[in-house]
Every structure is written in C-alpha cells, then in structure tokens.
Amino acid sequence: MPDPADMPDVDAAGARLERALARLEKKAAALKARSAPVEDDLFAPRAAPADTARIAELETAAREASAALGRAADEVRALLDAED
C-alpha cells in the first residue's frame, strides 16, 4: 500500500470528508435540538404538522448525508485505485 504522505489527493478527499461530516453533524444536531421529544407509545396521537415538518427535514438531511458520504467514498476509492 502506498505511503499516505505521497497521496495529496487522498488527503484532500479526507479533508473534504471531515468538513462535510462536521457540517452534517452540526445541521443534524440543530434539527434534533428543535425537535419535540417523541413519545414511544403505540397509541399516541399522530405527530402535529410542525413535528411532521421537522421529521421531513431530518429525513432530508439524512438522505443528503448519505449521498455526500457515498460520493466521497467513491472519490476515495477512485483515488486509491488510481494509486495502484
């Protein structure tokens, strides 16, 4: 395996991953902080429209995070394959 010090592209990709993860964690924490606590009750009434909107925001953030991590992983794989 090549020395990581000789792979500036991988280092740059890693730095982008770290920044993306930090932004996603910050966004998720902010959305989570705004969310009302969820009752774990099978017979609880359905979520209010405001809660439904928050849930949709969290789901969107999760999809965005998943897509960003997938793209970053693809970049890292491509860089590693190019080094071989």
C-alpha positions as a Markdown table, in Angstrom:
| # | Residue | x | y | z |
|---|---|---|---|---|
| 1 | Met | 0.0 | 0.0 | 0.0 |
| 2 | Pro | 1.4 | 3.4 | -0.9 |
| 3 | Asp | 2.5 | 5.8 | 1.8 |
| 4 | Pro | -0.3 | 8.2 | 2.7 |
| 5 | Ala | 2.2 | 11.1 | 2.7 |
| 6 | Asp | 2.6 | 10.5 | -1.0 |
| 7 | Met | -1.1 | 10.8 | -1.7 |
| 8 | Pro | -2.1 | 14.5 | -1.6 |
| 9 | Asp | -5.4 | 13.8 | -3.4 |
| 10 | Val | -6.4 | 11.3 | -0.8 |
| 11 | Asp | -5.5 | 13.8 | 1.9 |
| 12 | Ala | -7.6 | 16.4 | 0.2 |
| 13 | Ala | -10.5 | 14.0 | -0.1 |
| 14 | Gly | -10.2 | 13.1 | 3.5 |
| 15 | Ala | -10.2 | 16.8 | 4.5 |
| 16 | Arg | -13.4 | 17.3 | 2.4 |
| 17 | Leu | -15.0 | 14.3 | 4.1 |
| 18 | Glu | -14.1 | 15.7 | 7.5 |
| 19 | Arg | -15.6 | 19.1 | 6.6 |
| 20 | Ala | -18.7 | 17.6 | 5.1 |
| 21 | Leu | -19.3 | 15.3 | 8.2 |
| 22 | Ala | -18.8 | 18.3 | 10.5 |
| 23 | Arg | -21.4 | 20.3 | 8.6 |
| 24 | Leu | -23.8 | 17.4 | 8.6 |
| 25 | Glu | -23.4 | 16.7 | 12.3 |
| 26 | Lys | -23.9 | 20.4 | 13.1 |
| 27 | Lys | -27.1 | 20.5 | 10.9 |
| 28 | Ala | -28.4 | 17.3 | 12.4 |
| 29 | Ala | -27.8 | 18.5 | 15.9 |
| 30 | Ala | -29.6 | 21.8 | 15.2 |
| 31 | Leu | -32.6 | 19.9 | 13.7 |
| 32 | Lys | -32.6 | 17.4 | 16.6 |
| 33 | Ala | -32.5 | 20.3 | 19.1 |
| 34 | Arg | -35.6 | 21.8 | 17.5 |
| 35 | Ser | -37.5 | 18.5 | 17.6 |
| 36 | Ala | -40.0 | 17.8 | 20.3 |
| 37 | Pro | -39.4 | 14.7 | 22.3 |
| 38 | Val | -41.1 | 11.7 | 20.8 |
| 39 | Glu | -43.4 | 9.6 | 22.9 |
| 40 | Asp | -42.8 | 5.8 | 22.5 |
| 41 | Asp | -46.4 | 4.9 | 22.7 |
| 42 | Leu | -48.2 | 2.8 | 20.1 |
| 43 | Phe | -51.5 | 4.5 | 20.9 |
| 44 | Ala | -50.1 | 8.1 | 21.0 |
| 45 | Pro | -51.8 | 10.6 | 18.6 |
| 46 | Arg | -50.2 | 11.3 | 15.3 |
| 47 | Ala | -47.5 | 13.9 | 15.1 |
| 48 | Ala | -48.6 | 17.5 | 14.7 |
| 49 | Pro | -47.9 | 19.2 | 11.4 |
| 50 | Ala | -45.0 | 21.1 | 12.8 |
| 51 | Asp | -43.4 | 17.8 | 14.0 |
| 52 | Thr | -44.1 | 16.2 | 10.7 |
| 53 | Ala | -42.2 | 19.1 | 9.0 |
| 54 | Arg | -39.2 | 18.5 | 11.4 |
| 55 | Ile | -39.3 | 14.8 | 10.7 |
| 56 | Ala | -39.2 | 15.6 | 7.0 |
| 57 | Glu | -36.2 | 17.9 | 7.5 |
| 58 | Leu | -34.3 | 15.2 | 9.4 |
| 59 | Glu | -35.1 | 12.7 | 6.7 |
| 60 | Thr | -33.9 | 15.1 | 4.0 |
| 61 | Ala | -30.7 | 15.8 | 6.0 |
| 62 | Ala | -30.1 | 12.0 | 6.4 |
| 63 | Arg | -30.6 | 11.5 | 2.6 |
| 64 | Glu | -28.2 | 14.3 | 1.9 |
| 65 | Ala | -25.6 | 13.0 | 4.3 |
| 66 | Ser | -25.9 | 9.5 | 2.8 |
| 67 | Ala | -25.5 | 10.8 | -0.7 |
| 68 | Ala | -22.5 | 13.0 | 0.3 |
| 69 | Leu | -20.7 | 10.2 | 2.0 |
| 70 | Gly | -21.4 | 7.9 | -0.9 |
| 71 | Arg | -19.9 | 10.4 | -3.3 |
| 72 | Ala | -16.9 | 10.9 | -1.0 |
| 73 | Ala | -16.3 | 7.2 | -0.7 |
| 74 | Asp | -16.5 | 6.8 | -4.4 |
| 75 | Glu | -13.8 | 9.6 | -4.8 |
| 76 | Val | -11.6 | 7.9 | -2.2 |
| 77 | Arg | -11.9 | 4.5 | -3.9 |
| 78 | Ala | -11.1 | 6.1 | -7.3 |
| 79 | Leu | -8.0 | 7.8 | -5.9 |
| 80 | Leu | -6.9 | 4.6 | -4.2 |
| 81 | Asp | -7.5 | 2.6 | -7.4 |
| 82 | Ala | -5.5 | 5.2 | -9.4 |
| 83 | Glu | -2.6 | 4.8 | -7.0 |
| 84 | Asp | -2.4 | 1.0 | -7.5 |
